[in-house]
């Protein structure tokens, strides 16, 4: 397929910026190293000579060590620079775990070649290739985390998750799509696996895959395990869609026919929304586990998903996982096929830019929830309850006083999901949930102005549903988004979007217009919604955010404080444990009773708190009772939101 000129322009500019910056940094001083550092070559869009052999051995599950061996063709003597991937698609940031590389050695014709790390780009290794050598052998261990505080656990006694970009090196100076790998994977005996790669053979635990470019290899992870099941989600369909399940125990694989059908409905509803498919086959990778590290990560022809151990056996107990597959599946269209132009970099070591995350993730968050409801994996009321929680969060989020939602698109780079002391004030990747509200606003506006004849579904079909079968990434810009919206319904969409994305300051407000236009209003009641109550029971949360201004866990410890709320004004922070309420030992129910009893009175709510060896008594002059968000139907108005959440018949 012809590659769009926009892509070449953006990647060329990014390449120039990266390497000109590197040159400028190098002028600061010469590093004290045993050899001079060679310049890192700019990536060129031409084939790397030869095929890199990659052999990954994942059988050492007791020590959670992944052994890697590579054979890298080389075309001449001199410096060879090899990258360990740094900027990881889907993570949207420079998170490649180079610190987990151990035992790195290079050899050529049996002779050891010493390496040196680039001091400006520490993900780059330099070796000197001797004359007459045609290939270099590389070997190292990927030292995967053993405990969760070391990073995401990817190997357990029952399963593992291979993300190839963490188990390889590749030559600098070439586009990822121009470097070909021949991968193999050795698994423990008796294990099976799911992957989007094409398998050539699988014998005695050794899987050999067809040659593939680095671009697609890094986009094709593996879930493997001792307990494995594959479910066909589109029997007789135009291209295979499979659910590959690994579990901590074989009993956890037991999905009912009804539950399987709901997942098939998801595939059907996505087809009806988007029309085209941009994959030759799609593999959901699903881990039913409480041992493997949690994940929800998109890829073009697959996705990595982990869910609660009761996902199949007690469906009503796993609300937190309901829309995960819908979200990640949507990414095959939004984020992977249609990709922000500033995300299309030549390789895995040039910086990504995230300025369009409110489309990439925000609209995916929207469609993920909508498709989940349309498929029946979540009820309409549950979806409304989810939206009510988002509306309450972003109605008056304190962080909007100083920071626009647009700026949160930089969070994967600058904060990388580290814990925050003041999340409501600092903001964190709000382009997901607040971004979804922008798209609800747009959807209801289109429906209102066209009398229900058009909707955001038409945008999805026009933007994502063209070029059926093409899975070469198609870049888009802000102007492309606004133009396609205008093709559905005439409006100044650029101004509409910028007003919501850039809202900041004391007079700014959240993008909540879609609710009333959709036939609902945000209200607060003294009992949580059914979804919120069940979800927070599942997660061990007790929410007093909209009353006393804090969240408390099952151990009565405050886990977050609303900036500017009553608890904030009392000088409280996360980490304080509530030990007594009005002279009674604390429990969530006791605190709820106290808040309710103080409603409409002048009596303060007295708490005794402990933090380390400190105790503190505070008295809340709060008398509005418990408050939990709900969406309330506005009588006499069109139920556009109900229409949005209803399944499509064609």
C-alpha positions in Angstrom: 0.0 0.0 0.0 1.1 3.6 -0.7 2.1 5.3 2.5 0.5 8.7 3.0 2.7 11.7 2.6 1.6 13.1 5.9 3.2 10.1 7.7 6.5 10.6 5.9 6.5 14.4 6.7 5.8 13.9 10.4 8.3 11.1 10.9 11.0 13.0 9.0 10.4 16.1 11.2 10.5 14.0 14.4 13.7 12.3 13.3 15.4 15.7 12.6 14.3 17.1 16.0 15.6 14.0 17.9 19.0 13.9 16.3 19.6 17.6 16.2 18.8 17.7 19.9 21.3 14.8 20.4 24.0 16.7 18.6 23.4 19.8 20.7 23.6 17.8 23.9 26.8 16.1 22.7 28.5 19.5 22.5 28.3 20.0 26.3 31.3 17.8 26.8 33.0 14.6 25.7 32.0 11.6 27.9 34.8 9.7 29.6 34.3 6.4 27.9 36.7 3.7 26.6 35.7 4.5 23.0 34.3 7.5 21.2 30.6 7.5 20.8 29.5 7.3 17.1 26.6 9.5 16.0 23.2 7.7 16.2 22.1 7.5 12.5 18.8 8.9 11.6 16.2 6.4 10.6 15.8 5.7 6.8 12.9 4.1 5.1 14.7 1.3 3.4 15.1 -2.4 4.1 17.6 -3.5 6.7 19.8 -6.1 4.9 19.0 -9.6 6.2 16.7 -11.1 8.7 17.3 -10.9 12.5 16.9 -14.2 14.2 15.3 -13.9 17.7 15.0 -16.8 20.0 13.2 -16.3 23.3 13.3 -18.9 26.0 10.6 -18.5 28.7 10.9 -21.8 30.5 12.5 -20.5 33.6 9.3 -19.6 35.3 10.5 -20.3 38.8 13.0 -17.4 38.6 10.9 -15.5 36.1 13.9 -15.1 33.8 13.5 -14.7 30.0 16.5 -15.7 28.0 17.1 -13.9 24.7 19.5 -14.8 21.9 19.7 -12.9 18.6 21.6 -13.3 15.4 22.0 -9.9 13.7 23.2 -9.6 10.1 25.8 -6.8 9.6 27.1 -5.4 6.4 30.5 -4.2 7.2 33.1 -3.3 9.9 32.8 -0.3 12.2 30.5 1.0 14.9 27.1 -0.8 15.2 24.4 0.9 17.3 21.6 -1.2 18.6 18.5 0.1 20.3 16.5 -1.4 23.2 13.0 0.0 22.6 12.2 3.0 24.7 9.0 4.7 23.4 6.3 2.0 23.6 3.1 2.4 21.6 0.0 2.1 23.7 1.9 3.2 26.8 2.4 6.6 25.1 5.7 7.2 26.8 9.4 6.4 27.3 8.8 3.3 29.5 10.9 0.6 27.9 12.5 -1.2 30.9 16.1 -1.0 29.9 17.1 -1.4 33.6 15.7 -4.9 33.4 18.3 -6.0 30.8 20.9 -8.3 32.4 23.9 -10.3 31.2 24.2 -8.5 27.9 27.0 -9.9 25.7 27.9 -9.7 22.1 30.0 -12.1 20.1 31.2 -12.5 16.5 32.8 -15.7 15.2 33.3 -16.8 18.8 35.0 -13.6 19.9 33.5 -11.4 22.5 32.7 -7.8 21.5 32.6 -5.2 24.3 29.7 -2.7 24.3 29.3 0.8 25.6 26.1 2.6 26.4 25.3 5.9 24.7 25.3 8.6 27.5 22.8 10.8 25.7 20.5 8.0 24.6 20.9 5.3 27.3 18.7 2.9 25.5 21.4 2.6 22.8 24.3 0.2 22.9 27.4 0.6 20.7 29.8 -2.2 19.6 32.6 -2.3 17.1 32.1 -4.9 14.3 35.5 -6.4 13.1 36.4 -6.7 9.5 35.1 -9.8 7.7 32.2 -10.4 10.2 28.8 -10.9 8.6 26.7 -11.4 11.7 26.7 -10.6 15.4 25.3 -12.7 18.2 23.6 -10.9 21.1 22.4 -12.6 24.3 20.8 -11.2 27.5 18.2 -11.9 30.1 15.0 -9.9 30.5 14.9 -9.8 34.3 11.1 -9.6 34.7 9.7 -8.3 38.0 9.2 -10.8 40.8 7.1 -8.6 43.0 4.6 -5.9 41.9 6.7 -3.1 43.5 9.4 -3.9 40.9 7.1 -3.4 38.0 4.3 -5.3 36.3 4.6 -9.1 36.9 4.6 -10.9 33.5 5.6 -14.4 34.6 3.7 -16.6 37.1 3.8 -20.4 37.7 0.6 -20.7 35.6 1.0 -18.1 32.8 3.2 -15.5 31.1 3.0 -12.5 28.9 5.7 -11.9 26.3 5.9 -8.4 25.0 8.5 -8.8 22.3 9.8 -5.2 22.5 11.1 -6.0 26.0 13.1 -9.0 24.7 15.0 -7.7 21.7 17.5 -5.2 20.4 17.3 -3.7 16.9 19.7 -1.7 14.7 19.5 2.1 14.7 19.2 3.9 11.4 16.1 2.1 10.0 12.3 2.4 10.2 10.7 -0.3 12.3 8.7 -1.5 9.3 11.9 -2.1 7.4 13.5 -4.4 9.9 12.5 -8.1 9.6 12.7 -10.6 12.5 12.4 -14.4 12.6 11.0 -15.1 16.1 10.8 -18.3 18.1 9.4 -18.8 21.6 10.2 -21.7 24.0 7.4 -22.4 26.5 7.2 -24.8 29.5 6.0 -28.2 28.4 2.3 -28.6 28.1 1.6 -24.9 27.8 -0.4 -23.3 25.0 -0.6 -19.7 23.8 -2.5 -17.0 21.9 -0.8 -14.5 19.6 -1.6 -12.5 16.5 1.6 -13.8 14.8 1.3 -16.6 12.2 2.7 -19.9 13.6 4.9 -22.0 11.3 5.2 -24.8 13.8 4.7 -25.7 17.5 6.5 -28.8 18.7 7.8 -29.8 22.1 7.0 -26.3 23.5 8.9 -24.5 20.8 6.8 -22.1 18.7 8.3 -20.8 15.4 6.6 -17.8 13.8 6.7 -16.5 10.3 9.1 -13.6 9.6 7.6 -10.3 10.5 8.7 -6.7 10.6 9.7 -5.1 13.9 6.7 -2.8 13.7 4.3 -5.7 13.8 6.3 -7.9 16.1 6.3 -5.3 18.8 2.5 -5.0 18.2 1.9 -8.8 18.6 2.4 -9.9 22.2 1.9 -13.5 23.6 -0.3 -14.8 26.4 0.7 -18.4 27.3 -0.3 -20.7 30.1 -0.8 -24.1 31.6 -4.6 -23.5 31.5 -5.7 -22.3 28.1 -8.9 -22.1 26.0 -9.6 -20.5 22.6 -13.2 -19.3 21.8 -14.4 -18.4 18.3 -16.1 -15.1 18.6 -17.1 -14.8 14.9 -18.0 -18.3 13.6 -18.0 -18.3 9.8 -17.1 -14.6 9.8 -15.1 -12.7 7.1 -12.0 -12.8 9.2 -11.3 -14.8 12.4 -11.9 -13.1 15.8 -10.7 -15.3 18.7 -10.8 -15.1 22.5 -7.6 -16.7 23.8 -8.0 -17.3 27.6 -5.3 -18.3 30.1 -6.2 -18.7 33.8 -4.7 -19.3 37.2 -6.9 -22.5 37.4 -8.7 -24.5 34.8 -12.0 -24.0 36.6 -11.8 -20.3 35.8 -12.1 -21.0 32.0 -15.7 -22.1 32.3 -17.7 -19.5 30.4 -21.3 -20.2 29.9 -22.8 -20.2 26.3 -24.7 -17.0 27.3 -21.6 -15.2 28.4 -19.8 -16.3 25.2 -22.6 -14.9 23.1 -22.3 -11.5 24.8 -18.7 -11.4 23.6 -19.8 -12.4 20.1 -22.4 -9.5 20.3 -19.5 -7.2 20.9 -17.8 -8.2 17.7 -21.1 -7.9 15.8 -21.9 -4.4 17.3 -18.4 -3.2 16.3 -19.0 -4.4 12.8 -22.3 -2.5 12.7 -20.6 0.7 14.0 -17.4 0.8 12.0 -18.2 -1.4 8.9 -14.7 -2.1 7.8 -12.2 -4.3 9.5 -8.5 -3.4 9.4 -7.1 -6.8 10.3 -6.8 -10.2 8.7 -7.5 -11.8 12.1 -7.9 -10.5 15.6 -6.9 -12.2 18.9 -8.2 -11.1 22.2 -5.6 -12.2 24.8 -7.3 -12.6 28.1 -5.8 -13.5 31.5 -8.2 -14.6 34.2 -5.9 -14.0 37.1 -5.0 -12.4 40.4 -1.3 -13.2 40.0 -0.3 -11.7 36.6 0.0 -7.9 36.6 -3.0 -6.1 35.5 -3.2 -4.9 31.9 -5.4 -3.5 29.2 -3.3 -2.7 26.2 -4.2 -2.3 22.6 -2.6 -3.7 19.4 -3.7 -3.7 15.8 -4.6 -7.4 15.6 -4.8 -8.3 19.2 -5.1 -6.8 22.7 -3.7 -7.7 26.2 -6.4 -7.9 28.8 -6.5 -9.1 32.4 -9.6 -9.6 34.4 -10.7 -10.9 37.9 -10.6 -14.6 38.6 -14.4 -14.6 38.8 -14.9 -13.1 35.3 -16.5 -16.2 33.8 -17.7 -18.0 37.0 -19.4 -15.0 38.8 -20.1 -12.4 36.2 -22.0 -10.1 38.5 -19.0 -9.8 40.8 -16.7 -8.3 38.2 -18.1 -5.0 37.2 -14.7 -3.3 37.0 -13.8 -5.5 33.9 -17.0 -5.1 32.0 -15.9 -2.6 29.3 -12.3 -3.6 29.0 -12.6 -5.8 25.9 -14.8 -3.2 24.2 -12.3 -0.5 24.8 -9.3 -2.5 23.6 -11.1 -3.8 20.5 -12.1 -0.3 19.5 -8.5 0.6 19.4 -8.0 -1.6 16.4 -9.8 1.1 14.5 -9.0 4.1 16.7 -5.4 4.4 17.6 -4.0 1.5 15.6 -5.4 1.8 12.1 -6.4 5.5 12.3 -3.4 6.8 14.2 -2.6 10.4 15.3 0.0 11.8 12.9 2.2 12.8 15.8 2.3 9.1 17.0 3.7 7.8 13.7 7.4 7.7 14.5 10.0 5.8 12.4 11.1 3.5 15.2 10.6 2.7 18.9 13.2 5.1 20.1 12.0 8.4 18.7 9.6 10.4 20.9 5.9 10.0 20.6 3.7 13.0 20.8 0.2 12.7 22.4 -1.7 15.8 21.4 -4.6 13.8 20.0 -5.1 11.4 22.9 -8.6 12.8 23.5 -9.5 11.1 20.2 -7.2 8.1 20.4 -8.2 7.3 24.0 -11.2 9.6 24.7 -13.3 8.5 21.8 -12.2 4.9 22.4 -13.4 5.3 26.0 -16.7 6.5 24.7 -17.1 3.7 22.1 -15.8 1.1 24.5 -18.7 1.9 27.0 -21.3 2.2 24.2 -20.3 -1.0 22.5 -20.3 -2.9 25.8 -23.8 -1.7 26.5 -25.0 -2.5 23.0 -23.5 -6.0 23.3 -25.3 -6.6 26.6 -22.0 -7.1 28.6 -23.3 -4.1 30.6 -26.9 -3.0 31.1 -28.2 0.4 30.0 -28.6 1.4 33.6 -25.1 0.3 34.5 -23.7 2.4 31.6 -25.7 5.4 32.8 -24.3 4.9 36.2 -20.7 4.9 34.8 -21.5 8.1 33.0 -22.9 9.7 36.1 -19.7 9.0 38.0 -17.7 10.7 35.2 -20.0 13.6 35.1 -19.6 14.2 38.9 -15.8 13.8 38.6 -15.5 16.5 35.9 -18.3 18.8 36.7 -16.1 21.0 38.9 -12.7 19.2 39.0 -10.3 21.5 40.9 -7.4 20.9 38.6 -9.3 22.7 35.8 -8.6 26.0 37.6 -5.0 25.8 36.4 -4.7 23.0 33.9 -6.7 22.2 30.7 -7.6 18.7 29.8 -5.5 19.1 26.6 -2.4 19.3 28.7 -3.1 16.0 30.4 -2.2 14.3 27.1 1.4 14.8 28.3 0.9 12.7 31.4 2.1 9.4 30.0 5.4 11.1 29.4 5.7 13.4 32.5 4.1 11.3 35.2 3.7 7.7 33.8 0.9 6.9 36.2 2.9 7.3 39.4 0.8 7.8 42.5 -0.2 11.4 43.1 -0.6 13.3 46.4 -3.5 15.5 45.0 -5.0 13.7 42.0 -8.1 16.0 41.7 -5.8 19.0 41.5 -2.9 17.6 39.5 -5.2 15.8 37.1 -4.1 12.5 35.5 -4.8 11.4 31.9 -8.2 13.1 32.0 -8.4 12.8 28.2 -9.9 9.3 28.8 -13.0 10.0 30.8 -13.4 13.7 30.2 -12.5 13.1 26.6 -15.4 10.6 26.4 -17.8 13.4 27.7 -16.7 15.6 24.9 -17.7 12.9 22.4 -21.0 12.4 24.2 -21.5 16.2 23.8 -20.8 16.0 20.1 -23.0 12.9 19.6 -26.0 14.4 21.2 -25.5 17.7 19.3 -25.5 15.9 16.0 -28.6 13.9 16.9 -30.4 17.0 18.0 -29.6 19.1 14.9 -30.4 16.3 12.5 -33.6 15.2 14.2 -32.0 11.8 15.1 -31.2 11.1 11.4 -27.4 11.2 12.1 -25.1 10.7 15.0 -21.5 10.1 16.0 -22.0 6.6 14.5 -21.9 8.3 11.1 -18.5 9.9 12.1 -17.2 6.5 13.1 -18.2 4.9 9.8 -16.7 7.8 7.8 -13.5 8.1 9.8 -12.7 4.5 10.8 -14.9 2.4 8.5 -13.2 2.9 5.1 -10.6 0.9 3.2 -11.8 -2.5 4.4 -8.9 -4.9 4.9 -6.2 -2.3 4.9 -4.1 -2.5 8.1 -1.3 -0.1 7.1 -1.6 2.8 9.7 -3.5 5.8 8.4 -2.5 9.1 10.1 -4.9 11.8 11.0 -4.7 15.4 12.3 -6.9 17.7 14.3 -8.1 19.2 11.0 -9.1 15.7 9.7 -11.2 15.1 12.8 -13.0 18.5 12.5 -13.5 18.1 8.7 -15.1 14.6 9.1 -17.4 15.9 11.8 -18.4 18.7 9.5 -19.2 16.1 6.8 -21.7 14.6 9.2 -23.3 17.8 10.4 -22.2 21.3 9.5 -20.8 23.2 12.5 -17.7 25.0 13.7 -16.3 21.8 15.1 -12.8 23.1 15.5 -14.1 25.8 17.9 -16.4 23.3 19.6 -13.5 21.0 20.3 -11.0 23.6 21.3 -13.4 25.3 23.7 -13.8 22.0 25.6 -10.2 20.7 25.3 -8.7 24.0 26.4 -11.2 25.0 29.2 -9.2 26.4 32.1 -9.5 29.0 34.8 -12.0 30.0 37.5 -14.9 30.3 35.0 -14.3 27.1 33.2 -16.7 24.2 33.4 -16.8 20.5 32.4 -18.2 19.2 29.1 -21.5 18.1 30.5 -23.9 19.5 27.9 -24.4 16.1 26.4 -26.3 14.9 29.4 -29.2 17.3 29.3 -29.2 17.2 25.5 -29.3 13.5 25.8 -32.4 13.6 28.1 -30.7 13.4 31.6 -29.4 15.6 34.4 -26.8 14.9 37.0 -28.2 14.7 40.5 -26.9 13.5 43.9 -28.7 11.1 46.1 -28.1 9.6 49.5 -27.5 6.1 48.2 -25.0 5.1 45.5 -26.2 3.8 42.2 -26.4 0.0 41.9 -23.3 0.0 39.7 -21.3 2.3 42.0 -22.2 0.4 45.1 -21.3 -3.0 43.6 -18.1 -1.6 42.0 -16.8 0.0 45.1 -17.6 -3.1 47.2 -15.6 -5.1 44.6 -12.7 -2.6 44.8 -12.9 -2.0 48.6 -13.6 1.7 48.3 -15.9 3.9 50.5 -16.6 7.1 48.8 -17.3 10.3 50.7 -15.9 12.6 48.0 -19.1 14.6 47.5 -19.8 15.0 51.2 -16.8 15.1 53.4 -14.4 15.3 50.5 -12.4 12.1 50.8 -12.2 8.5 49.7 -11.5 5.7 52.3 -10.5 2.1 51.8 -11.7 -1.0 53.5 -9.2 -0.5 56.3 -10.6 3.0 57.0 -7.5 4.7 55.6 -8.0 7.9 53.5 -6.7 7.2 50.0 -7.6 10.5 48.4 -8.7 14.0 49.4 -10.6 16.4 47.2 -8.7 19.6 46.7 -10.6 22.5 48.3 -13.2 20.1 49.9 -14.2 19.8 53.6 -11.4 17.3 54.4 -8.8 19.5 52.6 -9.9 22.5 54.7 -9.4 20.4 57.8 -5.8 19.8 56.8 -6.3 16.1 56.0 -4.3 14.2 53.3 -4.2 10.7 52.1 -2.6 8.3 54.6 -4.7 9.3 57.7 -6.7 6.5 59.2 -10.1 7.3 60.6 -10.1 5.5 64.0 -13.3 6.9 65.6 -16.5 8.6 64.5 -18.3 10.5 67.3 -16.9 8.3 70.0 -17.6 5.0 68.1 -15.0 2.7 66.4 -14.9 3.5 62.7 -16.5 1.5 59.9 -17.9 2.8 56.6 -21.4 2.3 57.9 -20.7 4.2 61.1 -19.4 7.1 59.2 -22.3 7.0 56.8 -24.7 7.1 59.8 -22.9 10.1 61.2 -23.1 12.0 58.0 -26.8 11.2 57.6 -27.5 12.1 61.2 -25.9 15.5 60.8 -28.0 16.4 57.8 -30.1 19.5 58.4 -28.7 20.0 61.9 -26.0 22.2 63.4 -24.1 19.3 65.1 -20.6 18.8 63.8 -19.3 15.4 62.6 -16.4 14.5 64.8 -13.6 12.2 63.6 -10.5 11.0 65.4 -7.7 10.1 63.0 -4.3 8.5 63.2 -1.2 8.9 61.0 1.9 7.1 62.2 2.3 8.2 65.9 0.1 11.3 65.4 -3.5 11.6 66.4 -5.9 14.3 65.3 -9.5 15.3 66.1 -11.4 17.2 63.4 -15.0 18.5 63.4 -16.8 18.9 60.1 -19.4 21.6 59.9 -21.1 19.7 57.1 -24.9 19.2 57.0 -25.9 18.2 53.5 -25.9 14.5 54.0 -24.5 11.7 51.8 -24.1 12.5 48.1 -23.7 10.0 45.3 -24.0 10.8 41.6 -26.9 9.6 39.5 -28.4 10.5 36.1 -32.0 11.4 36.3 -34.3 11.3 33.3 -35.7 14.7 32.2 -39.3 14.1 31.5 -40.7 15.2 28.2 -37.3 15.2 26.4 -35.9 12.8 23.8 -34.0 9.9 25.4 -31.0 10.3 23.1 -28.7 8.8 25.6 -30.9 5.7 25.7 -30.8 5.5 22.0 -26.9 5.8 22.0 -26.7 2.8 24.4 -29.2 0.6 22.5 -27.9 -2.2 20.2 -27.8 -1.5 16.5 -29.9 -3.8 14.4 -27.9 -3.3 11.2 
